[in-house]
């Protein structure tokens, strides 16, 4: 996998985890919240591991079915895409 992609995935997952934690803190403070569409979009653009960490370790959005099942589904789709692309690459 190209090194730039690894850096991107690391960065987007750290950002996603941070945004989920910020939203969790705001929820406890009864403050303005980050839209669920934004949280799910971060998972969809590569931050699914960071989102899963937030869901299961920080326990944020863990009771919402679209997060509890949707984020793992996004991760599985991303992994399937990576495998498909990997198999299409010419062997060196």
MOPAC internal coordinates of N, CA, C and O (Angstrom, degrees):
PM7 1SCF
backbone

  N    0.0000 0     0.00 0     0.00 0    0    0    0
  C    1.4537 1     0.00 0     0.00 0    1    0    0
  C    1.5337 1   107.49 1     0.00 0    2    1    0
  O    1.2310 1   120.31 1   -45.98 1    3    2    1
  N    1.3114 1   117.02 1   134.02 1    3    2    1
  C    1.4661 1   118.71 1  -179.76 1    5    3    2
  C    1.5275 1   111.46 1   -58.10 1    6    5    3
  O    1.2310 1   121.34 1   -35.80 1    7    6    5
  N    1.3183 1   115.04 1   144.20 1    7    6    5
  C    1.4594 1   120.92 1  -176.32 1    9    7    6
  C    1.5314 1   112.16 1   -60.58 1   10    9    7
  O    1.2310 1   120.01 1   143.61 1   11   10    9
  N    1.3139 1   117.59 1   -36.39 1   11   10    9
  C    1.4694 1   120.64 1  -179.40 1   13   11   10
  C    1.5307 1   111.07 1   -63.05 1   14   13   11
  O    1.2310 1   120.40 1   145.29 1   15   14   13
  N    1.3376 1   116.84 1   -34.71 1   15   14   13
  C    1.4631 1   120.49 1   177.98 1   17   15   14
  C    1.5296 1   110.53 1   -67.35 1   18   17   15
  O    1.2310 1   120.49 1   140.74 1   19   18   17
  N    1.3104 1   116.67 1   -39.26 1   19   18   17
  C    1.4648 1   119.61 1   177.39 1   21   19   18
  C    1.5276 1   111.29 1   -63.11 1   22   21   19
  O    1.2310 1   120.57 1   137.80 1   23   22   21
  N    1.3369 1   116.53 1   -42.20 1   23   22   21
  C    1.4661 1   120.02 1   177.00 1   25   23   22
  C    1.5262 1   111.10 1   -63.27 1   26   25   23
  O    1.2310 1   120.72 1   139.26 1   27   26   25
  N    1.3362 1   116.23 1   -40.74 1   27   26   25
  C    1.4611 1   120.45 1   178.35 1   29   27   26
  C    1.5319 1   110.28 1   -61.13 1   30   29   27
  O    1.2310 1   120.70 1   131.25 1   31   30   29
  N    1.3271 1   116.26 1   -48.75 1   31   30   29
  C    1.4661 1   119.63 1  -178.12 1   33   31   30
  C    1.5222 1   111.81 1   -62.87 1   34   33   31
  O    1.2310 1   120.45 1   140.32 1   35   34   33
  N    1.3185 1   116.74 1   -39.68 1   35   34   33
  C    1.4628 1   119.87 1   177.06 1   37   35   34
  C    1.5297 1   109.89 1   -62.35 1   38   37   35
  O    1.2310 1   120.58 1   131.91 1   39   38   37
  N    1.3293 1   116.50 1   -48.09 1   39   38   37
  C    1.4677 1   120.64 1  -178.06 1   41   39   38
  C    1.5276 1   111.75 1   -63.48 1   42   41   39
  O    1.2310 1   119.65 1   132.87 1   43   42   41
  N    1.3332 1   118.28 1   -47.13 1   43   42   41
  C    1.4664 1   120.26 1  -176.40 1   45   43   42
  C    1.5300 1   111.03 1   -66.70 1   46   45   43
  O    1.2310 1   120.02 1   147.67 1   47   46   45
  N    1.3218 1   117.56 1   -32.33 1   47   46   45
  C    1.4681 1   119.44 1   178.00 1   49   47   46
  C    1.5212 1   111.90 1   -73.12 1   50   49   47
  O    1.2310 1   119.87 1   143.17 1   51   50   49
  N    1.3255 1   117.85 1   -36.83 1   51   50   49
  C    1.4711 1   120.49 1   175.26 1   53   51   50
  C    1.5254 1   109.52 1   -66.04 1   54   53   51
  O    1.2310 1   120.20 1   136.73 1   55   54   53
  N    1.3264 1   117.22 1   -43.27 1   55   54   53
  C    1.4622 1   121.39 1   177.94 1   57   55   54
  C    1.5239 1   110.56 1   -61.76 1   58   57   55
  O    1.2310 1   120.44 1   133.98 1   59   58   57
  N    1.3328 1   116.77 1   -46.02 1   59   58   57
  C    1.4704 1   120.82 1  -179.32 1   61   59   58
  C    1.5184 1   111.12 1   -61.13 1   62   61   59
  O    1.2310 1   120.06 1   132.61 1   63   62   61
  N    1.3185 1   117.50 1   -47.39 1   63   62   61
  C    1.4586 1   121.10 1   178.93 1   65   63   62
  C    1.5286 1   110.18 1   -59.64 1   66   65   63
  O    1.2310 1   120.29 1   136.61 1   67   66   65
  N    1.3186 1   117.06 1   -43.39 1   67   66   65
  C    1.4641 1   121.38 1   179.31 1   69   67   66
  C    1.5247 1   111.62 1   -61.93 1   70   69   67
  O    1.2310 1   120.23 1   135.39 1   71   70   69
  N    1.3302 1   117.17 1   -44.61 1   71   70   69
  C    1.4702 1   120.65 1  -179.89 1   73   71   70
  C    1.5271 1   110.66 1   -64.31 1   74   73   71
  O    1.2310 1   119.87 1   138.50 1   75   74   73
  N    1.3206 1   117.85 1   -41.50 1   75   74   73
  C    1.4646 1   120.79 1   177.48 1   77   75   74
  C    1.5322 1   110.79 1   -62.33 1   78   77   75
  O    1.2310 1   120.32 1   138.67 1   79   78   77
  N    1.3347 1   117.00 1   -41.33 1   79   78   77
  C    1.4682 1   120.21 1   179.09 1   81   79   78
  C    1.5237 1   110.27 1   -65.79 1   82   81   79
  O    1.2310 1   120.08 1   138.27 1   83   82   81
  N    1.3267 1   117.45 1   -41.73 1   83   82   81
  C    1.4695 1   120.91 1   177.09 1   85   83   82
  C    1.5248 1   109.93 1   -59.70 1   86   85   83
  O    1.2310 1   120.28 1   136.51 1   87   86   85
  N    1.3421 1   117.06 1   -43.49 1   87   86   85
  C    1.4624 1   119.93 1   179.08 1   89   87   86
  C    1.5223 1   111.25 1   -64.53 1   90   89   87
  O    1.2310 1   119.95 1   143.15 1   91   90   89
  N    1.3192 1   117.71 1   -36.85 1   91   90   89
  C    1.4711 1   121.87 1   177.66 1   93   91   90
  C    1.5306 1   110.05 1   -62.90 1   94   93   91
  O    1.2310 1   120.65 1   136.02 1   95   94   93
  N    1.3246 1   116.37 1   -43.98 1   95   94   93
  C    1.4665 1   120.49 1   178.72 1   97   95   94
  C    1.5226 1   110.26 1   -63.58 1   98   97   95
  O    1.2310 1   120.54 1   136.38 1   99   98   97
  N    1.3324 1   116.57 1   -43.62 1   99   98   97
  C    1.4657 1   120.37 1   179.08 1  101   99   98
  C    1.5272 1   111.10 1   -63.22 1  102  101   99
  O    1.2310 1   120.18 1   144.46 1  103  102  101
  N    1.3264 1   117.27 1   -35.54 1  103  102  101
  C    1.4698 1   120.51 1   178.23 1  105  103  102
  C    1.5238 1   110.29 1   -63.28 1  106  105  103
  O    1.2310 1   120.29 1   137.70 1  107  106  105
  N    1.3173 1   117.06 1   -42.30 1  107  106  105
  C    1.4639 1   120.64 1   179.57 1  109  107  106
  C    1.5249 1   111.85 1   -66.46 1  110  109  107
  O    1.2310 1   120.88 1   150.42 1  111  110  109
  N    1.3438 1   115.92 1   -29.58 1  111  110  109
  C    1.4652 1   120.79 1  -178.92 1  113  111  110
  C    1.5268 1   112.52 1   -90.09 1  114  113  111
  O    1.2310 1   120.34 1   179.83 1  115  114  113
  N    1.3360 1   116.96 1    -0.17 1  115  114  113
  C    1.4659 1   122.49 1  -176.24 1  117  115  114
  C    1.5289 1   110.74 1    56.41 1  118  117  115
  O    1.2310 1   121.07 1  -140.16 1  119  118  117
  N    1.3211 1   115.56 1    39.84 1  119  118  117
  C    1.4676 1   121.83 1  -179.08 1  121  119  118
  C    1.5257 1   109.61 1  -100.92 1  122  121  119
  O    1.2310 1   121.04 1    -2.40 1  123  122  121
  N    1.3503 1   115.62 1   177.60 1  123  122  121
  C    1.4660 1   121.70 1   176.52 1  125  123  122
  C    1.5105 1   108.75 1   -56.18 1  126  125  123
  O    1.2310 1   120.49 1   -42.58 1  127  126  125
  N    1.3388 1   116.66 1   137.42 1  127  126  125
  C    1.4647 1   122.58 1  -174.36 1  129  127  126
  C    1.5153 1   111.42 1  -108.22 1  130  129  127
  O    1.2310 1   121.65 1   -21.98 1  131  130  129
  N    1.3193 1   114.45 1   158.02 1  131  130  129
  C    1.4582 1   121.66 1   174.99 1  133  131  130
  C    1.5290 1   106.69 1   -80.73 1  134  133  131
  O    1.2310 1   119.69 1   -48.96 1  135  134  133
  N    1.3321 1   118.20 1   131.04 1  135  134  133
  C    1.4758 1   120.04 1  -177.94 1  137  135  134
  C    1.5339 1   112.21 1   -58.53 1  138  137  135
  O    1.2310 1   121.27 1   -36.61 1  139  138  137
  N    1.3307 1   115.17 1   143.39 1  139  138  137
  C    1.4662 1   120.35 1   178.86 1  141  139  138
  C    1.5213 1   111.23 1   -59.62 1  142  141  139
  O    1.2310 1   120.38 1   145.86 1  143  142  141
  N    1.3249 1   116.87 1   -34.14 1  143  142  141
  C    1.4703 1   120.01 1   178.64 1  145  143  142
  C    1.5282 1   110.89 1   -61.01 1  146  145  143
  O    1.2310 1   120.36 1   143.08 1  147  146  145
  N    1.3190 1   116.92 1   -36.92 1  147  146  145
  C    1.4634 1   121.07 1   178.00 1  149  147  146
  C    1.5304 1   110.07 1   -66.84 1  150  149  147
  O    1.2310 1   120.76 1   135.61 1  151  150  149
  N    1.3201 1   116.15 1   -44.39 1  151  150  149
  C    1.4665 1   120.16 1  -179.81 1  153  151  150
  C    1.5342 1   111.04 1   -61.88 1  154  153  151
  O    1.2310 1   120.50 1   135.76 1  155  154  153
  N    1.3274 1   116.64 1   -44.24 1  155  154  153
  C    1.4627 1   120.08 1   179.31 1  157  155  154
  C    1.5255 1   111.59 1   -69.30 1  158  157  155
  O    1.2310 1   120.47 1   145.48 1  159  158  157
  N    1.3296 1   116.71 1   -34.52 1  159  158  157
  C    1.4700 1   120.31 1   178.50 1  161  159  158
  C    1.5250 1   111.01 1   -64.99 1  162  161  159
  O    1.2310 1   120.40 1   141.01 1  163  162  161
  N    1.3154 1   116.83 1   -38.99 1  163  162  161
  C    1.4639 1   119.93 1   176.97 1  165  163  162
  C    1.5273 1   111.06 1   -60.89 1  166  165  163
  O    1.2310 1   120.64 1   140.17 1  167  166  165
  N    1.3217 1   116.38 1   -39.83 1  167  166  165
  C    1.4655 1   119.98 1   176.44 1  169  167  166
  C    1.5207 1   110.22 1   -64.72 1  170  169  167
  O    1.2310 1   120.43 1   139.08 1  171  170  169
  N    1.3202 1   116.79 1   -40.92 1  171  170  169
  C    1.4658 1   121.52 1  -175.83 1  173  171  170
  C    1.5274 1   112.99 1   -68.42 1  174  173  171
  O    1.2310 1   119.89 1   150.78 1  175  174  173
  N    1.3265 1   117.82 1   -29.22 1  175  174  173
  C    1.4655 1   119.24 1  -178.57 1  177  175  174
  C    1.5264 1   112.69 1   -91.26 1  178  177  175
  O    1.2310 1   120.95 1  -164.26 1  179  178  177
  N    1.3307 1   115.79 1    15.74 1  179  178  177
  C    1.4592 1   119.89 1   173.35 1  181  179  178
  C    1.5096 1   115.10 1   122.42 1  182  181  179
  O    1.2310 1   120.01 1   175.20 1  183  182  181
  N    1.3230 1   117.58 1    -4.80 1  183  182  181
  C    1.4586 1   120.18 1  -177.73 1  185  183  182
  C    1.5139 1   114.93 1   -94.90 1  186  185  183
  O    1.2310 1   120.28 1  -153.10 1  187  186  185
  N    1.3143 1   117.06 1    26.90 1  187  186  185
  C    1.4703 1   120.07 1  -174.84 1  189  187  186
  C    1.5315 1   112.50 1   -66.22 1  190  189  187
  O    1.2310 1   119.70 1   147.29 1  191  190  189
  N    1.3132 1   118.17 1   -32.71 1  191  190  189
  C    1.4723 1   119.70 1   178.77 1  193  191  190
  C    1.5296 1   109.87 1   -69.85 1  194  193  191
  O    1.2310 1   119.92 1   137.44 1  195  194  193
  N    1.3265 1   117.75 1   -42.56 1  195  194  193
  C    1.4594 1   121.23 1   176.01 1  197  195  194
  C    1.5158 1   111.71 1   -61.61 1  198  197  195
  O    1.2310 1   120.84 1   141.00 1  199  198  197
  N    1.3351 1   116.00 1   -39.00 1  199  198  197
  C    1.4695 1   120.36 1   177.89 1  201  199  198
  C    1.5290 1   110.61 1   -65.45 1  202  201  199
  O    1.2310 1   120.44 1   137.12 1  203  202  201
  N    1.3312 1   116.76 1   -42.88 1  203  202  201
  C    1.4683 1   119.85 1   178.98 1  205  203  202
  C    1.5243 1   111.82 1   -63.69 1  206  205  203
  O    1.2310 1   120.48 1   141.30 1  207  206  205
  N    1.3124 1   116.69 1   -38.70 1  207  206  205
  C    1.4678 1   119.86 1   176.71 1  209  207  206
  C    1.5283 1   109.33 1   -59.97 1  210  209  207
  O    1.2310 1   120.76 1   134.87 1  211  210  209
  N    1.3245 1   116.15 1   -45.13 1  211  210  209
  C    1.4689 1   120.19 1   179.81 1  213  211  210
  C    1.5262 1   111.15 1   -64.20 1  214  213  211
  O    1.2310 1   120.37 1   138.97 1  215  214  213
  N    1.3138 1   116.90 1   -41.03 1  215  214  213
  C    1.4594 1   120.63 1  -177.28 1  217  215  214
  C    1.5281 1   111.40 1   -66.74 1  218  217  215
  O    1.2310 1   120.06 1   133.85 1  219  218  217
  N    1.3145 1   117.49 1   -46.15 1  219  218  217
  C    1.4618 1   119.80 1  -172.07 1  221  219  218
  C    1.5204 1   114.68 1   -96.25 1  222  221  219
  O    1.2310 1   119.24 1   155.14 1  223  222  221
  N    1.3141 1   119.06 1   -24.86 1  223  222  221
  C    1.4624 1   119.95 1  -179.70 1  225  223  222
  C    1.5231 1   111.08 1   -99.64 1  226  225  223
  O    1.2310 1   120.42 1   132.88 1  227  226  225
  N    1.3350 1   116.80 1   -47.12 1  227  226  225
  C    1.4576 1   120.88 1   178.98 1  229  227  226
  C    1.5295 1   110.40 1   -82.23 1  230  229  227
  O    1.2310 1   120.57 1   165.03 1  231  230  229
  N    1.3410 1   116.52 1   -14.97 1  231  230  229
  C    1.4609 1   124.55 1   179.29 1  233  231  230
  C    1.5216 1   112.22 1    62.53 1  234  233  231
  O    1.2310 1   121.05 1  -137.10 1  235  234  233
  N    1.3251 1   115.59 1    42.90 1  235  234  233
  C    1.4617 1   119.99 1   176.75 1  237  235  234
  C    1.5193 1   109.52 1  -103.52 1  238  237  235
  O    1.2310 1   120.53 1   -53.06 1  239  238  237
  N    1.3132 1   116.60 1   126.94 1  239  238  237
  C    1.4662 1   124.76 1  -179.50 1  241  239  238
  C    1.5291 1   111.96 1    66.99 1  242  241  239
  O    1.2310 1   120.03 1  -161.42 1  243  242  241
  N    1.3097 1   117.55 1    18.58 1  243  242  241
  C    1.4602 1   120.47 1  -176.17 1  245  243  242
  C    1.5297 1   113.34 1   -70.75 1  246  245  243
  O    1.2310 1   119.83 1   161.35 1  247  246  245
  N    1.3173 1   117.94 1   -18.65 1  247  246  245
  C    1.4642 1   121.08 1   179.27 1  249  247  246
  C    1.5275 1   112.66 1   -92.11 1  250  249  247
  O    1.2310 1   120.21 1   170.75 1  251  250  249
  N    1.3185 1   117.21 1    -9.25 1  251  250  249
  C    1.4645 1   121.74 1  -179.79 1  253  251  250
  C    1.5299 1   108.86 1   -87.54 1  254  253  251
  O    1.2310 1   120.50 1   -59.77 1  255  254  253
  N    1.3254 1   116.64 1   120.23 1  255  254  253
  C    1.4634 1   120.87 1  -175.63 1  257  255  254
  C    1.5178 1   112.96 1   -60.43 1  258  257  255
  O    1.2310 1   120.39 1   143.43 1  259  258  257
  N    1.3489 1   116.85 1   -36.57 1  259  258  257
  C    1.4635 1   118.00 1  -178.55 1  261  259  258
  C    1.5297 1   111.40 1   -67.24 1  262  261  259
  O    1.2310 1   119.77 1   158.08 1  263  262  261
  N    1.3133 1   118.04 1   -21.92 1  263  262  261
  C    1.4620 1   120.86 1   175.08 1  265  263  262
  C    1.5288 1   110.55 1   -91.34 1  266  265  263
  O    1.2310 1   120.70 1   136.07 1  267  266  265
  N    1.3310 1   116.27 1   -43.93 1  267  266  265
  C    1.4598 1   120.59 1  -176.92 1  269  267  266
  C    1.5284 1   112.26 1   -62.67 1  270  269  267
  O    1.2310 1   120.44 1   143.14 1  271  270  269
  N    1.3425 1   116.76 1   -36.86 1  271  270  269
  C    1.4613 1   120.38 1   179.60 1  273  271  270
  C    1.5235 1   112.74 1  -108.36 1  274  273  271
  O    1.2310 1   120.32 1   151.51 1  275  274  273
  N    1.3234 1   117.00 1   -28.49 1  275  274  273
  C    1.4594 1   120.83 1  -177.71 1  277  275  274
  C    1.5171 1   113.41 1   -69.52 1  278  277  275
  O    1.2310 1   120.27 1   136.13 1  279  278  277
  N    1.3293 1   117.09 1   -43.87 1  279  278  277
  C    1.4644 1   120.10 1  -179.09 1  281  279  278
  C    1.5361 1   111.10 1   -66.10 1  282  281  279
  O    1.2310 1   118.60 1   135.11 1  283  282  281
  N    1.3362 1   120.28 1   -44.89 1  283  282  281
  C    1.4673 1   118.12 1   174.31 1  285  283  282
  C    1.5312 1   112.47 1   -60.76 1  286  285  283
  O    1.2310 1   120.12 1   145.11 1  287  286  285
  N    1.3379 1   117.37 1   -34.89 1  287  286  285
  C    1.4676 1   120.40 1   177.26 1  289  287  286
  C    1.5275 1   110.55 1   -65.45 1  290  289  287
  O    1.2310 1   120.43 1   141.11 1  291  290  289
  N    1.3293 1   116.79 1   -38.89 1  291  290  289
  C    1.4636 1   120.71 1   176.58 1  293  291  290
  C    1.5239 1   109.96 1   -62.73 1  294  293  291
  O    1.2310 1   120.49 1   135.68 1  295  294  293
  N    1.3287 1   116.66 1   -44.32 1  295  294  293
  C    1.4683 1   120.49 1   179.25 1  297  295  294
  C    1.5256 1   110.90 1   -61.60 1  298  297  295
  O    1.2310 1   120.00 1   135.79 1  299  298  297
  N    1.3150 1   117.61 1   -44.21 1  299  298  297
  C    1.4684 1   120.50 1   178.56 1  301  299  298
  C    1.5253 1   111.59 1   -62.15 1  302  301  299
  O    1.2310 1   120.49 1   139.62 1  303  302  301
  N    1.3184 1   116.67 1   -40.38 1  303  302  301
  C    1.4698 1   120.43 1   177.65 1  305  303  302
  C    1.5266 1   110.52 1   -64.48 1  306  305  303
  O    1.2310 1   120.42 1   139.22 1  307  306  305
  N    1.3242 1   116.80 1   -40.78 1  307  306  305
  C    1.4650 1   120.43 1   178.27 1  309  307  306
  C    1.5310 1   110.98 1   -64.54 1  310  309  307
  O    1.2310 1   120.46 1   137.69 1  311  310  309
  N    1.3247 1   116.74 1   -42.31 1  311  310  309
  C    1.4625 1   120.19 1   178.14 1  313  311  310
  C    1.5277 1   111.41 1   -64.82 1  314  313  311
  O    1.2310 1   120.48 1   140.03 1  315  314  313
  N    1.3218 1   116.69 1   -39.97 1  315  314  313
  C    1.4669 1   120.42 1   177.56 1  317  315  314
  C    1.5204 1   110.61 1   -62.99 1  318  317  315
  O    1.2310 1   120.61 1   139.41 1  319  318  317
  N    1.3258 1   116.44 1   -40.59 1  319  318  317
  C    1.4666 1   120.55 1   177.92 1  321  319  318
  C    1.5194 1   111.36 1   -63.63 1  322  321  319
  O    1.2310 1   120.44 1   137.74 1  323  322  321
  N    1.3334 1   116.77 1   -42.26 1  323  322  321
  C    1.4672 1   120.82 1   178.01 1  325  323  322
  C    1.5185 1   110.79 1   -61.78 1  326  325  323
  O    1.2310 1   120.00 1   135.30 1  327  326  325
  N    1.3320 1   117.60 1   -44.70 1  327  326  325
  C    1.4662 1   121.28 1   178.96 1  329  327  326
  C    1.5273 1   110.16 1   -62.88 1  330  329  327
  O    1.2310 1   120.23 1   136.47 1  331  330  329
  N    1.3184 1   117.17 1   -43.53 1  331  330  329
  C    1.4615 1   121.09 1  -179.97 1  333  331  330
  C    1.5258 1   111.05 1   -61.59 1  334  333  331
  O    1.2310 1   120.79 1   134.20 1  335  334  333
  N    1.3411 1   116.09 1   -45.80 1  335  334  333
  C    1.4625 1   119.94 1   178.83 1  337  335  334
  C    1.5244 1   110.46 1   -64.72 1  338  337  335
  O    1.2310 1   120.17 1   137.23 1  339  338  337
  N    1.3245 1   117.29 1   -42.77 1  339  338  337
  C    1.4605 1   121.97 1  -179.79 1  341  339  338
  C    1.5333 1   111.38 1   -58.79 1  342  341  339
  O    1.2310 1   120.89 1   139.24 1  343  342  341
  N    1.3243 1   115.90 1   -40.76 1  343  342  341
  C    1.4612 1   119.78 1  -179.87 1  345  343  342
  C    1.5309 1   111.91 1   -70.37 1  346  345  343
  O    1.2310 1   119.91 1   154.77 1  347  346  345
  N    1.3150 1   117.78 1   -25.23 1  347  346  345
  C    1.4655 1   121.38 1   179.58 1  349  347  346
  C    1.5362 1   112.37 1   -81.16 1  350  349  347
  O    1.2310 1   120.25 1   162.65 1  351  350  349
  N    1.3217 1   117.12 1   -17.35 1  351  350  349
  C    1.4583 1   120.23 1  -179.41 1  353  351  350
  C    1.5177 1   110.24 1   -69.62 1  354  353  351
  O    1.2310 1   120.70 1   -39.80 1  355  354  353
  N    1.3250 1   116.26 1   140.20 1  355  354  353
  C    1.4703 1   118.67 1   177.29 1  357  355  354
  C    1.5339 1   109.57 1   -69.03 1  358  357  355
  O    1.2310 1   120.68 1   -40.00 1  359  358  357
  N    1.2978 1   116.30 1   140.00 1  359  358  357
  C    1.4657 1   122.07 1   179.18 1  361  359  358
  C    1.5217 1   108.83 1   -75.32 1  362  361  359
  O    1.2310 1   120.35 1   -40.65 1  363  362  361
  N    1.3150 1   116.94 1   139.35 1  363  362  361
  C    1.4677 1   121.01 1  -179.56 1  365  363  362
  C    1.5023 1   110.57 1  -107.78 1  366  365  363
  O    1.2310 1   120.10 1   180.00 1  367  366  365

